[in-house]
Amino acid sequence: MAHELHSEVVHNPSDDLTQWPGDHGQRPLDLTVVLSVGSDDRVEVIALPHGKRAPRTRVHRAGLQVSGTAIRGQADRLRAQWQAFVRHQPLDADGMPSGPPFPFAAGHDLRPCRSTVIPMIEALAEAGAYTLDRILAGTDNDLVRFREFLLDELSQEDLRISFDSGLSVPWPMLAVRAGGPGAPAFLGHRHEIEQTGASYAPFRPPAARSFPVTSLNADLALGSVGRSEDVAQLLAHHSELTVRTHADELVKSLSDIEFDEDLMYFWCHGAFEEYGAHRTVGVRLSDDKVIDADLVHQHRDGFRSSRESVFRPFVVLNACHAGVPTATAELEYLGRAFVEHGATGVLGPQIEIPQVFASEYAHTFLDRYLSGTQTAGEICRDLVRHFLNELHNPLALAYLLYCGIDSLLEIRPCTSSPSTSTNREDSGHPAVVPSQVTGSPSTSPSTSAHRSG
């Protein structure tokens, strides 16, 4: 006997093909800038403003007159100037070090150094504007018109911008001359910014839970640096927390088809190794095993086509490499690997960040993100303004959001609080990194005591 099947249309099919689900609640991007590098190292750039008509004959597009290699060189030069800011050492009249070593790395509040730090911040803004000018330099008619359009767009306030590119450029550190007196304005201060460029990633609806599921992937030697203990307590109090201190614990989780965490926080050292022509860039926890992009692919590739696979964390890589200027940018490949397998976004520094600042930034970011009231893009921009405007510290601009401008932790109301000692993996480690740990990093100014990794 035939039976009538009753159905209910939950979503508008055409809307589902063109925008995020309605409950995501985010407005569209205001601007997408695409940089494509050809086999001959030439770069084409396209700008797509949302809701605005392009020129009558084409989209906003031009061929740059600088090569992809030259753009990478300019990006590395800019990072080096920021690194010099971190390592600033005052000198006396005789050219000898004066005062405590590396004062900008000793704390997150630089108001006591206001007279020194403000001119240096202005110099960094000039360097950021110069880098942007060099990228867009040229006299070709199409490029001139494109440059006028793009700089006019970037001179606005509070845009949501995505830079889609395989070129690793510290976009928030770039600056635009918005007219009038004063230093150029940092892009990361004016706008919400992300960089994209990974392959298509599987989309999994966000998990709405009463308590977020998080992990702290840490080097125990950093357990008492800055506010790292406060970060661990924050995660333990506001989420169901797993602590991992060895690579094998992370490998075990990555090998599980259902890796259902909302947030992964890495507080550890970067790792940079060369074997002949092969170079490995990744991170290390408390052991010597390198966690790199290949390791992520090795343990997640088998799940790419599986509908049962769950992997959608927002990843905070609060780690950097000590001693190799370009290695921090190359940590992007680890972040890209996470995104390609489903991570909603990756946040990490572009330079060697002082550990004290890194822990303060992480605590402030995670406190806001775990509240479920702001997207990652909004938080990153707000933290730049907080640290720069109120504390005269520009280092929040060194954090780049790789995808994830819309990442939002969705939380259901609950009536009970999570246990602060939860350890879902039963790995034998406490849920909070202990304050009494061995192997603390050296306090020598030239070592990693002044860096996040």
C-alpha positions as CSV (number, residue, x, y, z in Angstrom):
1,M,0.0,0.0,0.0
2,A,1.3,3.4,-0.9
3,H,1.9,5.9,1.9
4,E,2.3,9.6,1.6
5,L,5.6,10.8,2.9
6,H,5.5,14.0,4.8
7,S,8.6,16.3,4.5
8,E,9.7,19.6,5.9
9,V,12.0,22.0,4.0
10,V,14.5,23.1,6.6
11,H,16.8,25.3,4.4
12,N,16.3,27.2,1.2
13,P,18.4,25.1,-1.3
14,S,19.7,28.0,-3.3
15,D,20.7,29.9,-0.2
16,D,22.5,26.8,1.1
17,L,24.6,26.9,-2.1
18,T,25.6,30.5,-1.8
19,Q,26.1,31.4,1.9
20,W,26.7,30.1,5.4
21,P,23.7,28.5,7.2
22,G,21.4,31.2,8.4
23,D,22.1,30.6,12.1
24,H,25.8,31.3,11.5
25,G,24.9,35.0,11.8
26,Q,27.8,36.5,10.0
27,R,27.7,39.2,7.4
28,P,29.5,38.5,4.1
29,L,33.1,39.5,3.4
30,D,33.6,43.1,2.3
31,L,36.6,42.4,0.2
32,T,38.5,39.4,-1.2
33,V,42.0,39.9,-2.6
34,V,43.4,37.0,-4.6
35,L,47.1,36.7,-5.5
36,S,47.9,33.9,-8.0
37,V,51.5,33.0,-8.7
38,G,52.2,31.5,-12.2
39,S,54.8,29.0,-13.2
40,D,57.0,31.9,-14.3
41,D,56.8,33.5,-10.9
42,R,54.6,36.3,-12.2
43,V,51.7,37.4,-9.9
44,E,48.2,38.3,-10.9
45,V,46.0,40.0,-8.3
46,I,42.2,40.2,-8.3
47,A,40.1,42.2,-5.9
48,L,36.4,41.3,-5.4
49,P,34.4,43.8,-3.4
50,H,31.2,42.3,-2.1
51,G,28.0,44.1,-3.3
52,K,29.9,46.6,-5.4
53,R,29.9,46.8,-9.2
54,A,33.3,46.1,-10.8
55,P,34.5,48.2,-13.8
56,R,32.2,47.9,-16.8
57,T,34.6,45.8,-18.8
58,R,36.2,43.4,-16.2
59,V,36.7,42.6,-12.6
60,H,39.3,44.5,-10.6
61,R,42.4,42.7,-11.9
62,A,46.0,43.4,-12.8
63,G,49.4,41.8,-13.3
64,L,51.9,42.8,-10.6
65,Q,55.3,44.0,-11.8
66,V,57.0,42.3,-8.8
67,S,57.6,38.6,-8.8
68,G,56.4,36.1,-6.2
69,T,59.9,35.7,-5.0
70,A,60.3,39.5,-4.5
71,I,57.0,39.6,-2.5
72,R,58.3,36.8,-0.2
73,G,61.5,38.8,0.2
74,Q,59.6,41.9,1.1
75,A,57.5,39.9,3.6
76,D,60.7,38.5,5.2
77,R,62.2,41.9,5.4
78,L,59.2,43.3,7.2
79,R,59.2,40.4,9.7
80,A,62.9,41.0,10.4
81,Q,62.1,44.7,11.2
82,W,59.4,43.5,13.7
83,Q,61.9,41.0,15.2
84,A,64.3,43.9,15.7
85,F,61.6,45.7,17.6
86,V,61.2,42.7,20.0
87,R,65.0,42.6,20.5
88,H,65.4,46.3,21.0
89,Q,68.1,47.1,23.6
90,P,68.6,50.7,24.8
91,L,72.2,52.0,24.7
92,D,73.9,54.6,26.7
93,A,76.0,57.5,25.4
94,D,79.0,55.2,25.0
95,G,77.0,52.7,22.9
96,M,76.8,50.2,25.8
97,P,73.6,48.3,26.8
98,S,71.6,50.4,29.3
99,G,68.9,49.2,31.7
100,P,67.4,45.7,31.7
101,P,67.9,43.5,28.7
102,F,65.2,43.6,26.0
103,P,62.6,45.7,27.8
104,F,60.0,45.2,25.1
105,A,60.1,41.4,25.7
106,A,59.8,41.6,29.5
107,G,56.1,42.4,29.7
108,H,52.9,43.1,27.7
109,D,52.3,46.7,29.0
110,L,54.7,49.1,27.2
111,R,53.3,52.3,28.6
112,P,56.4,52.8,30.8
113,C,58.4,52.8,27.6
114,R,56.0,55.2,25.8
115,S,58.6,57.8,24.7
116,T,60.7,55.2,23.1
117,V,58.1,52.8,21.8
118,I,55.8,55.2,20.0
119,P,58.4,56.4,17.4
120,M,59.3,52.8,16.8
121,I,55.7,51.8,16.2
122,E,55.4,54.6,13.7
123,A,58.5,53.3,12.0
124,L,57.0,49.9,11.8
125,A,53.8,51.4,10.3
126,E,56.0,53.2,7.7
127,A,57.7,49.9,6.9
128,G,54.3,48.2,6.5
129,A,53.2,50.9,4.1
130,Y,56.5,50.6,2.2
131,T,56.0,46.9,1.8
132,L,52.4,47.3,0.5
133,D,53.7,50.0,-1.9
134,R,56.4,47.7,-3.2
135,I,54.0,44.9,-3.8
136,L,51.7,47.2,-5.8
137,A,54.5,49.2,-7.5
138,G,54.4,49.8,-11.3
139,T,53.3,52.1,-14.1
140,D,51.2,49.8,-16.2
141,N,47.8,51.5,-16.7
142,D,45.7,48.6,-15.4
143,L,48.0,48.3,-12.4
144,V,47.7,52.0,-11.6
145,R,43.9,51.9,-11.7
146,F,43.9,48.7,-9.7
147,R,46.2,50.2,-7.1
148,E,44.0,53.3,-6.7
149,F,41.0,51.1,-6.2
150,L,42.6,48.7,-3.7
151,L,44.3,51.4,-1.6
152,D,41.0,53.3,-1.5
153,E,39.2,50.2,-0.2
154,L,41.9,49.5,2.4
155,S,41.8,53.1,3.6
156,Q,38.2,52.5,4.9
157,E,37.4,51.2,8.4
158,D,36.1,47.9,9.8
159,L,36.1,45.9,6.6
160,R,36.1,42.1,6.7
161,I,38.9,41.1,4.3
162,S,40.2,37.7,3.0
163,F,43.6,37.5,1.3
164,D,43.5,34.3,-0.8
165,S,47.1,33.5,-1.7
166,G,49.8,30.9,-1.6
167,L,52.3,33.7,-0.7
168,S,53.0,34.0,3.0
169,V,52.6,37.7,3.7
170,P,52.0,39.1,7.3
171,W,48.9,41.1,6.1
172,P,48.0,42.6,9.5
173,M,51.5,44.2,9.7
174,L,51.0,46.0,6.3
175,A,49.8,49.6,6.5
176,V,48.0,52.0,4.3
177,R,48.4,55.8,4.0
178,A,44.9,56.9,4.7
179,G,45.6,60.6,4.1
180,G,46.1,63.4,6.6
181,P,48.9,63.8,9.1
182,G,50.4,61.0,11.2
183,A,51.8,57.6,10.5
184,P,50.1,55.1,8.1
185,A,47.5,52.8,9.6
186,F,48.1,49.1,10.1
187,L,45.7,46.9,8.2
188,G,45.2,44.7,11.2
189,H,44.1,47.7,13.2
190,R,41.6,48.9,10.7
191,H,40.1,45.6,9.6
192,E,39.3,42.0,10.3
193,I,41.8,40.0,8.2
194,E,42.3,36.4,7.3
195,Q,44.6,34.6,4.8
196,T,43.2,31.7,2.9
197,G,44.7,29.5,0.1
198,A,44.2,25.9,1.2
199,S,42.5,23.3,-0.9
200,Y,38.8,22.6,-0.4
201,A,38.2,21.5,3.2
202,P,35.2,19.4,4.3
203,F,32.5,21.4,6.0
204,R,31.1,20.1,9.2
205,P,28.3,22.0,11.0
206,P,29.6,23.5,14.3
207,A,28.9,21.5,17.4
208,A,26.7,23.3,19.8
209,R,27.5,22.0,23.3
210,S,27.0,23.1,26.8
211,F,30.7,22.8,27.5
212,P,33.3,23.3,24.7
213,V,35.7,20.4,24.1
214,T,39.3,21.7,24.1
215,S,42.9,20.5,24.3
216,L,46.1,21.9,25.7
217,N,49.1,20.6,23.7
218,A,52.0,21.8,25.7
219,D,55.7,21.7,26.5
220,L,55.9,21.3,30.2
221,A,59.0,23.4,30.3
222,L,56.8,26.4,29.5
223,G,54.2,25.6,32.2
224,S,55.1,28.6,34.5
225,V,56.0,31.2,31.9
226,G,53.9,34.4,32.0
227,R,50.2,33.6,32.2
228,S,50.5,30.1,30.9
229,E,49.1,28.7,34.2
230,D,46.2,31.1,34.0
231,V,45.5,29.9,30.4
232,A,45.5,26.3,31.5
233,Q,43.1,27.1,34.4
234,L,40.9,29.1,32.0
235,L,40.6,26.1,29.6
236,A,40.0,23.7,32.5
237,H,37.2,25.9,34.0
238,H,35.4,26.7,30.8
239,S,35.7,23.5,28.9
240,E,36.1,19.8,28.9
241,L,39.9,19.7,28.6
242,T,42.4,17.2,27.4
243,V,46.1,17.8,28.1
244,R,48.8,16.4,25.9
245,T,52.5,16.8,26.5
246,H,53.9,14.2,24.1
247,A,53.6,13.8,20.4
248,D,52.4,10.2,20.6
249,E,49.3,11.4,22.5
250,L,48.5,13.8,19.7
251,V,49.2,11.1,17.1
252,K,46.7,8.8,18.8
253,S,44.0,11.5,18.7
254,L,44.8,12.4,15.0
255,S,44.4,8.7,14.1
256,D,40.8,8.6,15.5
257,I,38.2,9.2,12.8
258,E,36.2,11.2,15.3
259,F,38.5,13.9,16.6
260,D,35.7,16.1,18.0
261,E,37.4,19.1,19.6
262,D,36.2,22.7,19.4
263,L,39.6,24.2,20.2
264,M,43.2,23.0,20.1
265,Y,45.7,25.2,21.8
266,F,49.5,24.7,21.3
267,W,51.9,26.2,23.8
268,C,55.3,24.9,22.8
269,H,58.5,25.4,20.8
270,G,58.8,25.5,17.0
271,A,60.9,22.9,15.3
272,F,63.1,23.4,12.3
273,E,65.2,20.7,10.8
274,E,67.0,20.1,7.5
275,Y,67.9,16.8,6.0
276,G,69.8,17.6,2.8
277,A,67.3,19.3,0.6
278,H,64.4,18.4,2.8
279,R,63.2,20.8,5.5
280,T,60.8,20.1,8.3
281,V,59.0,22.9,10.0
282,G,56.6,22.0,12.8
283,V,56.3,22.1,16.6
284,R,57.5,20.0,19.5
285,L,55.8,19.3,22.8
286,S,57.8,17.9,25.8
287,D,59.5,15.3,23.7
288,D,61.7,15.5,20.6
289,K,59.2,14.3,18.0
290,V,58.4,16.9,15.4
291,I,54.7,17.5,14.7
292,D,54.6,18.8,11.2
293,A,52.2,19.0,8.2
294,D,53.2,15.6,6.9
295,L,52.4,14.0,10.3
296,V,48.9,15.5,10.2
297,H,48.3,14.3,6.6
298,Q,49.7,10.9,7.5
299,H,47.1,10.3,10.2
300,R,44.1,12.1,8.7
301,D,44.4,11.4,4.9
302,G,42.5,8.1,5.2
303,F,39.5,10.0,6.5
304,R,39.2,12.6,3.7
305,S,36.3,10.8,1.9
306,S,34.6,9.5,5.0
307,R,31.2,11.0,6.0
308,E,31.8,9.7,9.6
309,S,35.0,11.7,9.9
310,V,34.8,14.6,12.5
311,F,37.6,17.2,12.7
312,R,36.6,20.8,13.1
313,P,38.7,22.5,15.8
314,F,39.9,26.1,15.8
315,V,43.6,25.9,16.3
316,V,45.8,28.4,18.2
317,L,49.5,27.7,17.4
318,N,51.2,29.8,20.0
319,A,54.6,28.6,19.0
320,C,57.5,29.9,16.8
321,H,60.9,28.8,15.8
322,A,64.0,30.3,17.5
323,G,66.8,31.5,15.2
324,V,65.5,31.1,11.6
325,P,63.8,34.2,10.3
326,T,61.5,32.6,7.8
327,A,60.6,29.5,9.8
328,T,57.7,31.2,11.6
329,A,56.0,31.9,8.2
330,E,56.5,28.3,7.2
331,L,54.6,27.1,10.2
332,E,51.7,28.2,8.0
333,Y,52.0,24.8,6.3
334,L,51.2,23.0,9.5
335,G,48.2,25.3,9.9
336,R,47.2,24.7,6.3
337,A,47.3,20.9,7.0
338,F,44.9,21.3,9.9
339,V,42.5,23.4,7.7
340,E,42.6,21.0,4.8
341,H,41.3,18.3,7.1
342,G,38.5,20.4,8.4
343,A,39.8,22.8,11.1
344,T,37.7,26.0,11.1
345,G,40.8,28.2,11.3
346,V,44.3,28.6,12.6
347,L,45.8,31.5,14.5
348,G,49.6,31.9,15.0
349,P,52.4,34.4,15.2
350,Q,54.5,35.6,12.2
351,I,57.6,36.3,14.3
352,E,59.3,35.1,17.5
353,I,56.9,36.5,20.1
354,P,58.1,37.1,23.6
355,Q,56.7,34.4,25.8
356,V,55.3,36.8,28.4
357,F,53.3,38.6,25.7
358,A,52.3,35.3,24.0
359,S,50.8,34.0,27.1
360,E,48.9,37.3,27.8
361,Y,47.6,37.4,24.3
362,A,46.5,33.7,24.5
363,H,44.7,34.3,27.8
364,T,42.8,37.3,26.4
365,F,42.0,35.7,23.1
366,L,40.8,32.4,24.6
367,D,38.8,34.1,27.3
368,R,36.8,35.9,24.6
369,Y,36.6,33.0,22.2
370,L,35.3,30.6,24.9
371,S,32.5,33.0,25.7
372,G,31.0,32.2,22.3
373,T,30.0,35.8,21.7
374,Q,32.6,36.9,19.1
375,T,34.1,35.5,16.0
376,A,37.9,34.9,15.8
377,G,38.2,37.7,13.2
378,E,36.5,40.2,15.6
379,I,38.6,39.1,18.5
380,C,41.9,39.5,16.6
381,R,41.0,43.0,15.5
382,D,39.8,44.0,18.9
383,L,43.0,42.7,20.6
384,V,45.2,44.7,18.2
385,R,43.3,47.8,19.2
386,H,43.4,46.9,22.9
387,F,47.2,46.2,23.1
388,L,48.1,49.0,20.7
389,N,45.8,51.8,21.8
390,E,45.8,51.1,25.5
391,L,49.2,49.5,26.2
392,H,51.3,50.8,23.3
393,N,52.2,47.3,22.4
394,P,52.0,46.4,18.6
395,L,52.7,42.7,18.9
396,A,49.1,41.6,18.5
397,L,49.6,42.6,14.8
398,A,52.1,39.8,14.5
399,Y,49.3,37.2,14.9
400,L,47.9,36.1,11.5
401,L,44.5,34.3,11.2
402,Y,44.8,31.6,8.6
403,C,41.1,31.0,7.5
404,G,38.7,31.3,10.4
405,I,37.5,34.9,10.2
406,D,34.0,33.5,10.9
407,S,35.0,30.9,13.5
408,L,32.5,31.1,16.4
409,L,32.1,28.8,19.4
410,E,28.5,28.0,19.6
411,I,27.4,27.1,23.2
412,R,24.1,25.8,24.5
413,P,22.9,27.1,27.9
414,C,23.7,24.7,30.7
415,T,22.8,24.3,34.3
416,S,26.0,22.6,35.6
417,S,29.7,23.4,35.4
418,P,32.4,21.2,33.9
419,S,35.0,19.4,36.1
420,T,38.3,21.2,36.2
421,S,40.1,17.9,36.3
422,T,38.7,16.3,33.1
423,N,41.1,14.3,31.0
424,R,39.2,12.7,28.2
425,E,42.2,10.7,27.0
426,D,43.2,9.3,30.4
427,S,46.9,9.9,29.4
428,G,48.1,10.0,33.0
429,H,48.7,13.8,32.9
430,P,46.7,16.3,35.0
431,A,44.2,18.4,33.2
432,V,46.2,21.6,34.0
433,V,49.9,22.0,33.3
434,P,51.6,22.0,36.7
435,S,53.4,25.0,37.9
436,Q,56.3,23.1,39.3
437,V,58.0,21.6,36.3
438,T,61.5,20.7,35.4
439,G,63.5,21.9,32.5
440,S,62.4,25.5,32.6
441,P,63.7,27.6,29.7
442,S,66.8,29.6,30.2
443,T,66.4,33.2,31.3
444,S,69.3,34.3,29.2
445,P,68.3,37.2,27.0
446,S,69.6,35.5,23.9
447,T,67.6,32.3,24.5
448,S,64.0,31.3,24.2
449,A,63.0,32.8,27.5
450,H,61.9,35.8,25.5
451,R,60.1,33.9,22.8
452,S,57.0,31.8,22.6
453,G,58.8,29.0,20.9
